[in-house]
């Protein structure tokens, strides 16, 4: 009987990770851990650079959600300048953020998770992937590609390119939106609406087919945090933070995102490079909280758009106060796509969007700036300190995936205990443990910018595999 079962690598996620499942003396799963094994040092790369460069530099953190890093970074720059950005820049930033959420959520649902849902958790790996999905469900797979293409095309039109655009700047944005660009986006909306409606109905029709997965891929109460408007509606670009508990009771409300460090802490564990954020008033690890689509729908009182509000009311009936099943991150993503399409449609009707005034120009007026926004995976913070010359002396990035780290580990352990039988291992068992991670759609390249405590070990071996030297 093995003492440890290793899942390496975890598949169909962004980045590199592995899972250790530990077996007790009775041959039963005792615990499990989610290890993030890559390290990237963007907080250090920023030091010594002009804060004006930060949005362009930070867009390189991730090829899937660069716009989120641009927005939070640019908003931190707005604070350093001490300016209010022009209305046209505000509208354009919002359109870009909604577009990125659409394309990222489409990637997560259609490409990464739907092979499990449509082809089966127990299907062999060679028949449980996006290519097999093309063969089995060509029209459904095509809708996923087209929906993602819709979001990426908006990013390309406004930002100049789909990946790592240099578009957002402290004080606004770098480019005026044209009438032709607006019209092209508007022409793509009907197909996008149709695709998300098809996906929503398909997923809702399937949920009852996975009762065991719904109940055991991470089903437990935690805190939930998300940005809301002053009246409690869904908000992704600019608002206040709200925390609720697993029963829907408001724990903290109207929190200023720029004061995040006063109520959110960051712990480290030796088995992962990713940090473990927690809600300070409840301590570590008792202050476990979740962010992202599930959290945003749990904390919001309404969506503020007609179609998404109808789906949100139905969604909230799946829980008592809050929806605590991690599996329902998938449904929450599709509801958010619908909401983002409605918001894009509204913004395209606003004539201010085409105004030529897109950047407020000023010198540095503050030494510290914090910017936050709702990234596809949850609340994102960029925090910079700069000297009198505008050079960054300190940077802290609090990434959405990291804020879900405690919950991801708990979900992995729950799934392993429920589904894994060490005496008769089957691939489908381990796939369900991986699926618990995929529910969160983690972006690991985004999340490892501050060094945790996981040790680095270097071994020098000869051709026979014998260890000649070891440095740790």
C-alpha positions as CSV (number, residue, x, y, z in Angstrom):
1,X,0.0,0.0,0.0
2,X,1.5,3.4,-1.0
3,X,2.1,6.0,1.7
4,X,1.6,8.8,-0.8
5,X,-0.2,9.0,-4.1
6,X,1.2,11.7,-6.4
7,X,-0.8,13.4,-9.1
8,X,1.8,15.2,-11.1
9,X,1.1,17.3,-13.0
10,X,-2.4,18.6,-12.4
11,X,-3.9,18.9,-15.9
12,X,-6.2,21.4,-17.7
13,X,-5.2,24.3,-15.5
14,X,-3.0,27.3,-16.1
15,X,0.5,26.8,-14.6
16,X,2.3,23.9,-12.9
17,X,1.1,22.1,-9.8
18,X,0.9,18.6,-8.3
19,X,-1.2,17.0,-5.6
20,X,0.0,14.7,-2.8
21,X,-2.6,12.3,-1.3
22,X,-1.4,10.7,2.0
23,X,-2.5,7.3,3.1
24,X,-2.8,6.1,6.7
25,X,-1.8,2.7,8.2
26,X,-5.3,1.4,7.5
27,X,-4.9,2.1,3.8
28,X,-7.4,5.0,3.8
29,X,-6.8,8.5,2.5
30,X,-5.9,10.7,5.5
31,X,-5.1,14.1,3.9
32,X,-4.1,15.8,0.7
33,X,-2.1,18.8,-0.3
34,X,-2.0,21.0,-3.4
35,X,1.5,22.0,-4.3
36,X,2.3,25.0,-6.5
37,X,5.7,24.3,-7.8
38,X,6.5,27.3,-10.0
39,X,7.9,30.6,-8.8
40,X,7.8,34.0,-10.6
41,X,9.2,37.2,-9.1
42,X,7.2,40.1,-10.6
43,X,7.2,41.9,-7.3
44,X,10.9,42.1,-7.5
45,X,11.0,42.9,-11.2
46,X,9.0,46.0,-10.4
47,X,11.5,47.4,-7.9
48,X,13.4,50.3,-9.4
49,X,11.2,50.7,-12.4
50,X,9.1,53.9,-13.0
51,X,5.5,53.5,-11.9
52,X,4.3,54.6,-15.3
53,X,5.8,51.4,-16.7
54,X,3.9,49.1,-14.3
55,X,0.7,48.5,-16.4
56,X,2.7,47.4,-19.4
57,X,5.1,45.3,-17.3
58,X,2.3,43.7,-15.3
59,X,0.4,42.7,-18.4
60,X,3.2,40.2,-19.0
61,X,2.3,38.3,-15.8
62,X,-0.4,36.3,-17.6
63,X,-1.4,35.6,-21.2
64,X,-5.0,34.7,-20.1
65,X,-5.9,37.6,-17.9
66,X,-3.5,40.4,-18.7
67,X,-6.2,43.0,-18.7
68,X,-6.9,42.5,-15.0
69,X,-3.3,43.2,-14.2
70,X,-3.3,46.2,-16.4
71,X,-6.4,47.6,-14.8
72,X,-5.3,47.1,-11.2
73,X,-1.9,48.4,-12.0
74,X,-3.2,51.5,-13.8
75,X,-5.6,52.2,-11.0
76,X,-2.7,52.1,-8.5
77,X,-1.0,54.6,-10.9
78,X,-4.1,56.8,-10.9
79,X,-3.8,57.0,-7.1
80,X,-0.1,57.9,-7.3
81,X,-1.0,60.7,-9.7
82,X,-3.9,61.7,-7.6
83,X,-6.3,62.1,-10.5
84,X,-9.8,61.2,-11.5
85,X,-9.6,59.6,-15.0
86,X,-11.8,60.9,-17.8
87,X,-15.3,59.3,-18.2
88,X,-14.4,57.8,-21.6
89,X,-11.4,56.0,-20.1
90,X,-13.6,54.7,-17.3
91,X,-16.1,53.3,-19.8
92,X,-13.3,51.8,-22.0
93,X,-11.6,50.1,-19.0
94,X,-15.0,48.6,-18.0
95,X,-15.6,47.2,-21.5
96,X,-12.2,45.7,-21.6
97,X,-12.6,44.1,-18.2
98,X,-16.0,42.6,-19.1
99,X,-14.5,41.3,-22.4
100,X,-11.6,39.6,-20.5
101,X,-14.0,37.9,-18.1
102,X,-16.0,36.6,-21.0
103,X,-13.0,35.1,-22.8
104,X,-11.4,33.7,-19.7
105,X,-14.6,32.1,-18.4
106,X,-15.3,30.7,-21.9
107,X,-11.8,29.1,-21.9
108,X,-12.4,27.6,-18.4
109,X,-15.8,26.2,-19.0
110,X,-15.7,25.0,-22.7
111,X,-12.0,24.0,-23.0
112,X,-10.9,22.9,-19.6
113,X,-13.9,21.6,-17.7
114,X,-16.6,20.6,-20.2
115,X,-14.6,17.5,-21.2
116,X,-15.3,16.1,-17.8
117,X,-19.0,17.1,-17.9
118,X,-19.8,16.1,-21.4
119,X,-17.5,13.1,-21.9
120,X,-17.4,11.7,-18.4
121,X,-15.1,12.0,-15.4
122,X,-14.2,8.3,-15.9
123,X,-13.5,8.5,-19.6
124,X,-9.9,7.7,-20.5
125,X,-7.6,10.8,-20.8
126,X,-7.2,10.3,-24.6
127,X,-11.0,10.6,-24.9
128,X,-11.5,13.3,-22.3
129,X,-10.1,16.5,-23.7
130,X,-11.0,19.4,-26.0
131,X,-10.0,17.5,-29.2
132,X,-12.3,14.6,-28.3
133,X,-15.0,17.2,-27.5
134,X,-14.7,18.5,-31.1
135,X,-15.4,15.0,-32.3
136,X,-18.3,14.3,-29.9
137,X,-19.9,17.8,-29.7
138,X,-18.6,19.9,-32.6
139,X,-21.2,22.6,-32.5
140,X,-20.9,23.0,-28.7
141,X,-17.1,23.2,-28.9
142,X,-17.4,25.7,-31.7
143,X,-19.6,27.9,-29.6
144,X,-16.9,27.9,-26.9
145,X,-14.2,29.0,-29.4
146,X,-16.4,31.7,-30.8
147,X,-17.4,33.1,-27.4
148,X,-13.8,33.3,-26.4
149,X,-13.0,34.9,-29.7
150,X,-15.6,37.6,-29.0
151,X,-13.8,38.7,-25.8
152,X,-10.4,38.5,-27.3
153,X,-11.4,40.5,-30.3
154,X,-12.5,43.4,-28.1
155,X,-9.2,43.3,-26.3
156,X,-7.4,43.3,-29.7
157,X,-9.5,46.2,-31.0
158,X,-9.0,48.5,-28.0
159,X,-5.6,47.2,-26.7
160,X,-3.9,46.7,-30.1
161,X,-3.3,42.9,-29.5
162,X,-5.0,40.1,-27.8
163,X,-2.2,39.1,-25.4
164,X,-0.2,41.5,-23.3
165,X,-1.7,44.7,-24.7
166,X,0.0,48.0,-23.7
167,X,-3.1,50.0,-23.4
168,X,-4.0,51.1,-19.8
169,X,-1.8,53.8,-18.3
170,X,-1.9,55.8,-15.1
171,X,-4.5,58.5,-15.7
172,X,-6.6,56.6,-18.2
173,X,-6.0,54.7,-21.4
174,X,-3.7,55.2,-24.4
175,X,-6.2,55.0,-27.3
176,X,-9.5,56.5,-28.3
177,X,-12.2,54.0,-29.2
178,X,-13.6,54.5,-32.8
179,X,-17.1,54.3,-34.1
180,X,-16.1,51.4,-36.4
181,X,-14.7,49.5,-33.4
182,X,-17.9,50.0,-31.4
183,X,-20.0,48.8,-34.3
184,X,-17.9,45.7,-34.9
185,X,-18.4,44.7,-31.2
186,X,-22.1,45.4,-31.4
187,X,-22.4,43.1,-34.4
188,X,-20.8,40.2,-32.5
189,X,-23.1,40.4,-29.5
190,X,-26.1,38.4,-30.8
191,X,-24.0,35.3,-31.4
192,X,-22.3,35.7,-28.0
193,X,-25.7,35.9,-26.2
194,X,-26.9,32.9,-28.1
195,X,-23.9,30.8,-27.2
196,X,-24.0,31.5,-23.4
197,X,-27.7,30.8,-23.3
198,X,-27.0,27.4,-24.9
199,X,-24.2,26.7,-22.4
200,X,-26.4,27.7,-19.4
201,X,-29.3,25.5,-20.4
202,X,-26.9,22.6,-21.1
203,X,-25.1,22.9,-17.8
204,X,-28.3,23.3,-15.7
205,X,-29.8,20.2,-17.4
206,X,-26.7,18.2,-16.4
207,X,-26.1,19.3,-12.8
208,X,-28.4,16.7,-11.3
209,X,-26.4,14.0,-13.1
210,X,-23.4,14.7,-10.8
211,X,-24.8,14.6,-7.3
212,X,-21.7,13.0,-5.8
213,X,-19.4,15.5,-7.5
214,X,-21.6,18.4,-6.5
215,X,-21.5,17.3,-2.8
216,X,-17.9,16.2,-2.6
217,X,-15.7,18.4,-4.9
218,X,-15.4,20.9,-2.1
219,X,-18.6,21.4,-0.3
220,X,-18.1,23.4,2.9
221,X,-18.9,26.9,4.3
222,X,-16.3,29.6,4.1
223,X,-16.2,33.4,4.0
224,X,-16.8,34.9,0.5
225,X,-15.4,38.2,-0.7
226,X,-16.2,40.3,-3.7
227,X,-16.6,43.9,-5.0
228,X,-20.1,45.3,-5.0
229,X,-21.6,48.7,-5.9
230,X,-22.8,51.0,-3.1
231,X,-26.3,49.3,-3.4
232,X,-24.9,45.8,-3.4
233,X,-25.0,44.9,-7.1
234,X,-22.3,43.0,-9.0
235,X,-19.3,45.2,-9.7
236,X,-16.1,44.4,-11.4
237,X,-14.1,47.6,-11.9
238,X,-14.7,50.0,-9.1
239,X,-16.6,49.5,-5.8
240,X,-16.4,48.4,-2.2
241,X,-15.6,45.0,-0.7
242,X,-18.1,42.8,1.1
243,X,-17.6,39.6,3.0
244,X,-20.3,37.2,3.9
245,X,-20.2,33.9,5.7
246,X,-21.4,30.5,4.5
247,X,-25.0,31.3,5.5
248,X,-25.1,34.6,3.7
249,X,-24.7,36.8,6.8
250,X,-22.7,40.0,6.1
251,X,-19.4,39.8,8.1
252,X,-17.9,43.1,6.8
253,X,-19.3,45.6,4.3
254,X,-18.2,48.7,2.5
255,X,-14.5,47.9,3.0
256,X,-12.1,50.2,1.1
257,X,-10.0,48.0,-1.3
258,X,-7.0,50.4,-0.8
259,X,-7.0,49.3,2.9
260,X,-6.9,45.6,2.0
261,X,-3.7,45.0,4.0
262,X,-5.5,46.0,7.3
263,X,-7.9,43.1,7.0
264,X,-6.2,40.5,4.8
265,X,-3.1,38.6,5.8
266,X,-0.7,36.4,3.9
267,X,0.7,33.2,5.4
268,X,3.2,30.7,4.0
269,X,3.4,26.9,4.1
270,X,6.5,24.8,3.4
271,X,4.8,22.7,0.7
272,X,3.9,25.4,-1.7
273,X,5.3,28.5,-3.4
274,X,1.8,30.1,-3.3
275,X,0.9,32.1,-0.2
276,X,-2.2,31.5,1.9
277,X,-4.2,34.7,2.4
278,X,-6.8,34.8,5.1
279,X,-9.2,37.3,6.8
280,X,-7.2,38.7,9.7
281,X,-10.1,39.2,12.2
282,X,-10.7,35.4,12.2
283,X,-7.0,34.4,12.1
284,X,-5.2,31.7,10.2
285,X,-6.5,29.3,9.0
286,X,-9.9,30.1,10.4
287,X,-10.2,33.1,8.2
288,X,-10.5,31.1,5.0
289,X,-12.3,33.0,2.3
290,X,-13.1,32.5,-1.3
291,X,-13.1,34.9,-4.3
292,X,-14.2,34.6,-7.9
293,X,-17.5,33.8,-9.6
294,X,-19.0,31.8,-6.8
295,X,-18.0,34.4,-4.2
296,X,-19.2,37.3,-6.3
297,X,-22.7,35.8,-6.8
298,X,-22.9,35.0,-3.1
299,X,-22.0,38.5,-1.9
300,X,-24.1,40.4,-4.4
301,X,-27.8,41.2,-3.8
302,X,-28.5,41.5,-7.5
303,X,-26.7,41.6,-10.8
304,X,-28.4,44.8,-12.1
305,X,-29.1,43.5,-15.5
306,X,-32.3,41.7,-16.5
307,X,-31.1,38.4,-17.9
308,X,-28.4,37.8,-15.3
309,X,-30.7,38.8,-12.4
310,X,-33.1,36.1,-13.4
311,X,-30.3,33.5,-13.4
312,X,-28.9,34.9,-10.2
313,X,-32.2,34.4,-8.3
314,X,-32.4,30.8,-9.5
315,X,-28.7,30.3,-8.6
316,X,-29.2,31.5,-5.0
317,X,-31.9,28.9,-4.5
318,X,-29.2,26.2,-4.8
319,X,-27.9,27.1,-1.3
320,X,-29.1,28.0,2.1
321,X,-28.0,31.6,2.4
322,X,-24.9,30.9,0.3
323,X,-24.0,28.3,-2.4
324,X,-21.1,26.5,-0.8
325,X,-20.6,23.7,-3.4
326,X,-17.4,24.4,-5.3
327,X,-18.8,22.6,-8.3
328,X,-21.1,25.5,-8.9
329,X,-18.2,27.8,-9.8
330,X,-19.0,26.5,-13.3
331,X,-22.5,27.7,-13.3
332,X,-21.5,31.0,-11.7
333,X,-19.0,31.6,-14.6
334,X,-21.7,31.2,-17.2
335,X,-24.0,33.6,-15.3
336,X,-21.2,36.1,-15.2
337,X,-20.6,35.8,-18.9
338,X,-24.3,36.6,-19.5
339,X,-24.0,39.6,-17.2
340,X,-20.9,40.9,-18.8
341,X,-22.5,40.7,-22.3
342,X,-25.4,42.8,-21.0
343,X,-23.1,45.4,-19.5
344,X,-21.0,45.6,-22.8
345,X,-24.3,46.1,-24.7
346,X,-25.2,49.0,-22.3
347,X,-21.8,50.6,-22.5
348,X,-21.8,50.5,-26.3
349,X,-24.9,52.8,-26.2
350,X,-23.1,55.4,-24.1
351,X,-21.8,58.2,-26.4
352,X,-19.2,59.1,-23.8
353,X,-17.4,55.9,-24.8
354,X,-16.2,57.5,-28.0
355,X,-15.0,60.8,-26.4
356,X,-11.4,61.7,-27.5
357,X,-10.5,62.6,-23.9
358,X,-9.1,59.4,-22.5
359,X,-6.2,60.4,-20.3
360,X,-5.7,62.8,-17.3
361,X,-2.2,64.2,-17.3
362,X,-0.5,65.0,-14.0
363,X,2.8,64.6,-12.1
364,X,3.2,62.3,-9.2
365,X,1.3,63.5,-6.1
366,X,1.5,60.5,-3.8
367,X,4.1,58.0,-2.7
368,X,1.7,55.1,-2.4
369,X,-1.0,53.7,-4.7
370,X,-3.3,50.7,-4.5
371,X,-5.5,49.5,-7.4
372,X,-8.0,46.7,-7.3
373,X,-10.5,45.1,-9.7
374,X,-12.4,41.9,-10.2
375,X,-10.3,39.6,-12.3
376,X,-12.0,36.4,-13.8
377,X,-10.7,34.4,-10.8
378,X,-11.5,37.0,-8.1
379,X,-10.4,40.2,-6.5
380,X,-7.0,41.4,-7.5
381,X,-4.8,44.0,-5.7
382,X,-1.7,45.9,-7.0
383,X,0.0,47.9,-4.3
384,X,3.0,50.1,-5.1
385,X,5.3,52.5,-3.1
386,X,7.3,55.0,-5.1
387,X,10.1,57.4,-4.3
388,X,10.3,61.1,-5.2
389,X,11.5,60.2,-8.6
390,X,8.5,57.9,-9.4
391,X,10.6,54.7,-9.0
392,X,8.9,51.8,-7.4
393,X,10.5,50.9,-4.1
394,X,8.1,48.2,-3.1
395,X,5.4,46.2,-4.8
396,X,2.9,43.7,-3.5
397,X,0.5,41.7,-5.6
398,X,-2.4,39.9,-3.9
399,X,-3.7,37.5,-6.6
400,X,-7.2,36.0,-6.7
401,X,-5.9,32.4,-7.1
402,X,-3.8,32.8,-4.0
403,X,-6.8,34.0,-2.0
404,X,-8.5,30.7,-2.9
405,X,-5.5,28.6,-1.9
406,X,-6.8,27.5,1.5
407,X,-10.1,26.5,0.0
408,X,-8.4,24.7,-2.9
409,X,-6.4,22.6,-0.5
410,X,-9.5,21.8,1.5
411,X,-11.5,20.9,-1.6
412,X,-8.7,18.6,-2.8
413,X,-8.6,16.8,0.5
414,X,-12.4,16.4,0.6
415,X,-12.4,15.0,-2.9
416,X,-9.5,12.6,-2.2
417,X,-11.1,11.2,0.9
418,X,-14.4,10.7,-0.9
419,X,-13.3,9.3,-4.2
420,X,-9.8,7.8,-3.9
421,X,-9.4,4.1,-2.9
422,X,-5.7,3.5,-2.5
423,X,-6.1,-0.3,-2.8
424,X,-7.7,-0.1,-6.2
425,X,-6.6,3.1,-7.8
426,X,-8.4,4.1,-11.0
427,X,-7.7,7.1,-13.2
428,X,-11.2,8.5,-12.8
429,X,-10.7,8.8,-9.0
430,X,-7.7,11.0,-9.4
431,X,-9.3,13.0,-12.2
432,X,-12.1,13.9,-9.7
433,X,-9.4,15.2,-7.3
434,X,-8.0,17.3,-10.2
435,X,-11.5,18.4,-11.1
436,X,-11.8,19.9,-7.6
437,X,-8.9,22.2,-8.5
438,X,-10.3,23.0,-12.0
439,X,-13.6,24.3,-10.4
440,X,-11.5,27.3,-9.2
441,X,-9.9,27.8,-12.6
442,X,-6.6,28.6,-10.9
443,X,-4.0,30.8,-12.7
444,X,-0.8,29.7,-11.1
445,X,1.6,31.9,-13.1
446,X,-0.3,34.9,-11.7
447,X,-0.2,33.7,-8.1
448,X,3.4,33.1,-7.1
449,X,5.2,36.5,-6.9
450,X,6.2,36.4,-3.2
451,X,8.4,33.6,-2.0
452,X,6.8,31.1,0.3
453,X,8.7,28.7,2.5
454,X,8.9,25.7,0.2
455,X,12.5,24.6,0.1
456,X,14.4,24.4,-3.2
457,X,16.5,21.2,-3.5
458,X,19.2,20.7,-6.1
459,X,20.7,17.2,-6.6
460,X,23.7,16.3,-8.7
461,X,23.4,12.8,-10.1
462,X,25.7,10.6,-12.2
463,X,24.5,8.6,-15.2
464,X,23.4,5.7,-12.9
465,X,21.1,8.0,-11.0
466,X,23.3,8.0,-7.9
467,X,23.2,11.3,-5.9
468,X,26.7,12.8,-5.8
469,X,25.8,16.0,-4.0
470,X,22.7,17.7,-2.7
471,X,22.1,21.4,-1.9
472,X,18.9,22.6,-0.2
